Amino acid sequence: MNKPDWYRRTEGKLYAFPSILPAIAHLEAQVQLLSCNMAPPKAAVYDRIGPPSTGEKLTEPERFADTRIEKIGKKEAQIALKRAEKAAIEAAMRRLGEEERELVEKWYFLNWKFSRPDKKIWLELRICRAEFYFRKKEVVEKIAYWLGEMTEEGEQRSGKETIL
């Protein structure tokens, strides 16, 4: 059975959630490296503001400064996106019931799925295999709706919607 795109995207976000903080730390370290000693001697202290000093041609320090500023901007945008994603998933988790939250944490965050889920999650939640997968599907649908991955009717959100 093929899963809809919104379901796969939502599951991907849930599986990636435990690694968001290390990813943010890594991106922040990259920004730190870019903003300190990663410059040629003449460009190490030069940040270009305004138009190029020599008309259309950029000097080597100006090219380096532009490149560095662009890379730092991209990394900071990635950090902001990761933080927003983390906050959205945490908000969705707070809206879940205790049993639903436990199911998501064990299946997606703690990776119990890889070590005999029938002996762990199903028994701990005191439900059968079919009920577990039914509940998991319902929980992922709720989270997908809260994250904006699908509409209320269960349809996939299209990227071609117009904003008025």
C-alpha positions in Angstrom: 0.0 0.0 0.0 1.4 3.4 -1.0 1.4 6.0 1.7 0.3 9.5 0.6 3.0 12.2 0.3 1.8 14.1 3.4 2.1 10.9 5.5 5.7 10.2 4.3 6.7 13.9 4.9 5.2 13.9 8.4 6.9 10.6 9.3 10.2 11.9 8.0 9.9 14.9 10.3 9.1 12.7 13.2 12.0 10.4 12.6 14.3 13.4 12.2 13.1 15.2 15.3 15.7 13.6 17.7 18.5 14.9 15.5 17.3 18.5 15.2 19.3 19.8 18.2 22.6 18.3 17.0 21.9 19.6 13.5 21.4 23.1 14.9 24.6 22.9 16.9 26.5 21.7 13.8 25.1 24.6 11.7 26.0 27.1 14.4 29.5 25.7 14.5 29.7 26.2 10.7 28.6 29.8 11.1 31.2 30.3 13.8 33.9 28.9 11.5 32.8 31.1 8.6 32.8 34.2 10.7 36.3 33.8 12.2 39.6 32.5 10.8 38.4 31.1 7.4 39.6 34.1 5.4 42.6 35.0 3.3 44.9 37.6 5.0 43.6 40.6 3.1 39.9 39.7 3.5 39.9 38.5 7.1 38.5 41.8 8.5 36.7 43.1 5.4 32.9 43.0 5.1 31.7 44.8 2.0 28.8 47.2 2.6 27.4 49.0 -0.4 28.5 48.9 -4.1 31.8 47.5 -5.3 34.7 49.9 -4.9 35.9 49.5 -8.5 32.8 49.8 -10.5 31.7 46.4 -12.0 34.8 44.5 -10.9 35.1 43.2 -7.4 38.4 42.9 -5.7 39.5 39.7 -4.1 38.5 40.7 -0.6 35.1 41.9 -1.8 34.4 38.6 -3.6 35.4 36.7 -0.5 33.3 38.9 1.8 30.3 38.5 -0.5 30.7 34.7 -0.6 31.2 34.5 3.2 28.2 36.7 3.9 26.1 34.6 1.5 27.1 31.4 3.2 26.5 32.7 6.7 23.1 33.9 5.6 22.2 30.5 4.2 23.4 28.7 7.4 21.4 31.1 9.6 18.3 30.5 7.5 18.8 26.7 7.9 19.1 27.2 11.7 15.9 29.3 11.8 14.1 26.6 9.8 15.3 23.8 12.1 14.2 25.8 15.2 10.8 26.4 13.7 10.4 22.8 12.8 11.4 21.7 16.3 8.9 24.2 17.9 6.1 23.0 15.6 6.7 19.3 16.4 6.9 20.1 20.1 3.6 22.0 19.9 1.9 19.1 18.1 3.3 16.6 20.7 1.8 18.7 23.5 -1.6 18.5 21.8 -1.6 14.7 21.8 -3.0 12.5 24.6 -0.6 10.7 26.9 -1.0 7.3 25.2 -0.6 8.9 21.7 2.5 10.8 22.8 4.0 7.6 24.3 3.3 5.8 21.0 5.1 8.5 18.9 8.0 8.8 21.3 8.7 5.1 21.3 8.1 4.5 17.6 9.7 7.6 16.1 12.0 9.1 18.7 13.4 6.1 20.6 13.4 3.7 17.5 11.8 0.8 19.3 10.5 -0.1 15.8 13.9 -1.7 15.1 13.9 -4.1 18.0 10.8 -6.3 18.2 7.9 -3.8 18.6 5.5 -6.6 19.3 7.4 -7.4 22.5 7.7 -3.8 23.5 5.3 -1.1 22.3 2.2 -3.3 21.7 2.5 -5.1 25.0 3.3 -1.9 27.0 0.3 -0.1 25.5 -1.8 -3.3 25.9 -3.1 -3.3 22.4 -2.9 -5.8 19.5 -0.9 -5.3 16.3 -3.8 -4.1 14.2 -5.0 -1.6 16.8 -1.4 -0.3 17.1 -1.1 0.4 13.4 -4.6 2.0 13.3 -3.7 4.3 16.2 -0.4 5.2 14.7 -2.0 6.2 11.4 -4.5 8.3 13.3 -1.8 10.0 15.3 0.3 10.8 12.2 -2.8 12.2 10.5 -3.4 14.5 13.5 0.2 15.7 13.5 0.2 16.1 9.7 -2.9 18.4 10.0 -1.3 20.4 12.9 1.9 20.8 10.9 0.0 21.9 7.8 0.9 18.9 5.7 -2.7 18.1 4.9 -6.2 19.7 5.0 -9.0 18.9 7.3 -10.6 16.6 4.7 -7.4 14.5 4.6 -6.2 15.8 1.2 -2.6 16.6 0.5 -1.7 20.3 0.7 -0.6 21.5 -2.8 2.2 24.0 -3.3 0.2 25.8 -5.9 -2.4 27.4 -3.6 -2.8 31.2 -3.9 -2.5 33.4 -0.9 -4.9 36.3 -0.8 
